[in-house]
């Protein structure tokens, strides 16, 4: 009887060990970029990683509260041009390619997507400008504090090469010459995560050199009047 009891115990231990050997791995889900808030229009990558497993042995599945499950042979799921309505809690699991087994569910990650704010550009003063006069281009991002952002100003649609950038002020002021005439835009870049605002609508700066000629005409007229007296 003792021998039979020992055999039963050993058999149970064997079953337990076998059961442990069949425990499926637990995926680790990560998101890039890992920002607390993501602006609409960004690209987001969810990675379902199964430690110690070959990627080619698995088919991956991502689910959330708003859209149908997404399946892929790759462990990366890219959400391009993300929308506000794709804010959700995401998780994933893997399904073995050669049998019916699947992994455990991964940890859960939350994507919070908000509308990308749009910059607004104000020209002060407005209207015709003359050479030598001072103009200010003020860049504002409504609903956000100035200290959240650094700012860049652009001319004539060239959004890759700013004419001026600032880390500490929303205003760009300078004395104008005729070549400064053109269409100006601006946008902000959030300091915490380098996400950019939407670029502003363009404002037109028109600079003329006529004020110099007018000033000279006034001086000459004064000289003529003075001499005649």
LINKA-V158409 format. One record per helix or strand. SS is the DSSP state (helix for helix, strand for strand). FROM is the first residue (numbers start at 1). TO is the last residue. If there is no record, write none. Layout:
ss->[SS;SS]
from->[FROM;FROM]
to->[TO;TO]
//
This chain:
ss->[helix;strand;strand;strand;strand;helix;strand;strand;strand;helix;strand;strand;strand;strand;strand;strand;strand;strand;helix;strand;strand;strand;helix;strand;strand;strand;strand;strand;helix]
from->[2;26;28;38;44;55;58;70;76;84;88;102;104;109;113;118;129;134;146;149;164;171;178;182;196;198;203;207;210]
to->[21;26;32;39;49;57;63;72;79;86;96;102;104;111;114;124;130;141;148;155;166;175;180;190;196;198;205;208;228]
//
